[in-house]
């Protein structure tokens, strides 16, 4: 059993070091200061403001989202595995590393009313220079 475990670990290391394609490797966090994005869920408008966020791959991102409504919203993007509840009349911080390059939709993940399905935006992660 021990030999099998050592065999699996060594093969995983060899794959990551020599065979894994670069485009599927995780992007490491940069040494730059965090990118802070102030965002609001506009009161009774079912809208994130801004609804377009641009960062660079490797950036540590801190979203500070203030929910102006008197009911809950959510902020989610499946590409990065984030789903966070936004409580009424409060600011919520969501922190993550932009570890994938591309355009990723984000949306309200808490059913919140007639405009729920319009409450969405896009997170754009640009390649590093």
ZATORZA-489400 format. One record per residue: x, y, z of N, C-alpha, C, O in turn; residue in three letters. Coordinates in steps of 0.02 Angstrom, whole numbers, plus 50000, padded with zeros to 5 digits. Layout:
XYZXYZXYZXYZAla/...
This chain:
500414994150000500005000050000500435006350000500295011049964Unk/500965006450040501415012050043501765013249976501845018849954Unk/501975007749945502305008249880501825011149828502035015349787Unk/501205009149829500705011749782500605019249794500555023049746Unk/500575021549856500505028649872501095032649847501005038049818Unk/501685030149857502295033549832502285033849756502465038949727Unk/502065028549724502005028249651501525033649626501685037149578Unk/500945034249657500455039249636500715046449645500655050549600Unk/501015047849702501285054449716501835056349666501855061949641Unk/502285051749654502835053249608502585054349537502835058649501Unk/502085050449515501805051449448501445058149442501475061349390Unk/501105060149495500775066649495501275072249489501175077049451Unk/501815071749526502345076849523502645077049453502735082449425Unk/502805071349424503105071049357502635074049306502855077749262Unk/501985072449310501495075349263501485082949268501525086349217Unk/501435085549329501405092849338502045096249314502005101649284Unk/502605093349326503245096449310503405096149236503685100849208Unk/503245090549202503485089549134502955088749080503105089949022Unk/502345086749097501865084949045501235089349044500915089748991Unk/501055092549098500435096449100500485102449053500975106249057Unk/500005103349008500015109148963499975115649003499605116049052Unk/500345120648981500375127049017499695130449022499555133749071Unk/499265129548971498625132948972498135130349024497625133649038Unk/498265124549053497825122149107498145122549175497845120649226Unk/498765125049178499095125849242498795131749279498615136649248Unk/498745131349345498485137049383498945143049378499555142249372Unk/498655149049379499045155149376499215157149447498785157549490Unk/499845158549459500075160349526499915167649540499885171849495Unk/499805169049604499655175849626500255180349614500825178449628Unk/500125186349589500655191149577500855194449644500505193749694Unk/501405197949643501635201449703501375208549708501565212249753Unk/500935210449662500665217149662500165217949719499905213049745Unk/500035224249739499515225449790498825223149763498725222849702Unk/498365221449808497705219249785497345224549744497445230549753Unk/496925222149699496495226549660495835226949698495495221949707Unk/495655233049720495035233949758494515236949711494625242049679Unk/493945233649707493395235849664492795237449708492535233049744Unk/492575243649706491975245849742491375244449696491365246849639Unk/490895240749720490315238849680489685239949722489705239549784Unk/489135241249689488495242049723487965237749688487995236649628Unk/487495235549727486875232749700486375238449706486105239749760Unk/486235241749649485825247749649485115246349674484815241349655Unk/484865250649717484225249749749483655249249699483555253649657Unk/483275243749704482685242349663482815242749588482355244249549Unk/483435241449567483595241549496483855234849471483935233949411Unk/483985230249516484235223549498484815224349449484805221949393Unk/485335227749475485905229449433486525229949476486505232949530Unk/487085227049453487725228149485488065234149452488055234849391Unk/488355238449493488685244349467489385244749496489445246149556Unk/489915243549458489925242149386489725234949372489765230549415Unk/489515233849310489335227049290489875223949245489775218649216Unk/490445227349242491015224849203491645226349245491785232149262Unk/492015221049261492625221749302493205218749263493165213049240Unk/493745222649255494345220249219494935219949267495085224749302Unk/495265214149269495855213049309496365209149267496215207049212Unk/496955208349295497485204649261497575197949296497495197349357Unk/497725192849257497845186149286498375186549340498895189749332Unk/498235183349396498695183349453498535188749504498795188549560Unk/498095193449487497905198749534497515195849593497085191449583Unk/497655198249653497215197049710496685202349704496835208349703Unk/496055200349702495495204949692495075205149756494915199949785Unk/494895211149776494445212049833493845215949807493895221849792Unk/493275212549803492645215949785492325218349849492235214549896Unk/492155224749851491785227449907491105229349879491025234449846Unk/490615225149894489945225949864489455228349917489355224949968Unk/489165234149905488655236749951487965235349921487815237349865Unk/487545231949960486865230449939486405235949964486275236450024Unk/486175240249919485735245949937485025243749953484645247649984Unk/484835237749933484145235549943484005233350014484465232350054Unk/483365232550030483155230250096483045222650097482735219950143Unk/483295219250046483245211950042483915209250015484325212949988Unk/484015202750024484645199550006484745199249930484265198849891Unk/485375199349911485595197649843486155192549852486305190349908Unk/486465190749797487055186449799487525188549743487325192149698Unk/488145186249748488625187349694488975180749682489275177849727Unk/488935178349619489225171849604489535171749535489295175049489Unk/490075168049529490355166249465490595159049470491015157349512Unk/490335154849427490495147749430491215146349410491515141549435Unk/491495150449366492175149249341492695149249397493185145649394Unk/492575153249449493045153549505492765150449568493085150649621Unk/492175147549564491885144049621491685148649678491755146949736Unk/491435154649661491245159449712490485160249713490175161049660Unk/490195160149772489485161449782489395164449852489475160849902Unk/489255170849855489225174349919488575178149926488345181349879Unk/488265177749985487645181349999487805188550016488285189950052Unk/487405193149990487475200350003486885202450046486315202750023Unk/487015203950109486485205750155486255212950144486645217150120Unk/485625214450160485345221050148485705226550186485885225850244Unk/485795232250150486075238350180486765237150212486935240450262Unk/487145232450184487815230950211488305230050154488125228550097Unk/488945231050171489475229650124489755222750137489875220750194Unk/489865219050084490145212350088490795212250048490815214849992Unk/491315209350076491955208650040492025201550014491905196650049Unk/492235201249952492375194849920493095195249894493255199649854Unk/493515190749917494225190949899494405184449863494235179049884Unk/494775185249808494995179449769495595181349726495755187249718Unk/495925176249699496465177249651496185175849582495865170649571Unk/496315180349535496095179449466496535174049435497065175649406Unk/496335167949441496775162249424496625159149356496925154049338Unk/496175162149318496015159649251495955165649205495715170949225Unk/496165164849142496105170149093495465169149053495295163549034Unk/495095174649042494495174149001493965179049025494085183349068Unk/493365178248997492785182249017492305177749053492075172649026Unk/492145179549115491735175249157491115179049181491175184349211Unk/490525176449167489925179849191489865179349267490045174349297Unk/489595184649297489395184449367488665186549370488415189949325Unk/488335184649424487615185649428487375185549500487745183449545Unk/486765187849510486445187349576486235180149586485885177249545Unk/486455177249641486315170149654485765169049706485635163449726Unk/485425174449726484875173949774484235176649740484225182549722Unk/483715172549731483105175149700482865181249739482735180849799Unk/482795186949703482695193149738482125197449711481995202849737Unk/481785195149660481225199249635481175198949560481485194849526Unk/480765203449534480585203349463481185204249416481165201749360Unk/481705207649436482285208849393482875204349407483425205649383Unk/482765199249446483315194849468483745192449409484355192649414Unk/483445190149355483825187249300484205192449259484625190649218Unk/484065198849269484435204149235485045206349275485465209949249Unk/485095204249337485635206549381486245202249368486355197049400Unk/486655204549321487235200649301487775205349274487655211349265Unk/488355202649261488915206449234489445201649209489335195649203Unk/490045204549195490595200449170491235202449205491385208349214Unk/491625197249224492285198049252492775196249196492765190649170Unk/493195201049176493675199949123494375199349154494605204049187Unk/494685193649143495365192549169495835192349109495815187749068Unk/496255197649104496715198449048497375194649064497555193849122Unk/497725192549012498375189249023498875194049053498825200149045Unk/499365191349089499905195449116500335197949059500395194749007Unk/500645203749069501085206649017501715202649009502135204348968Unk/
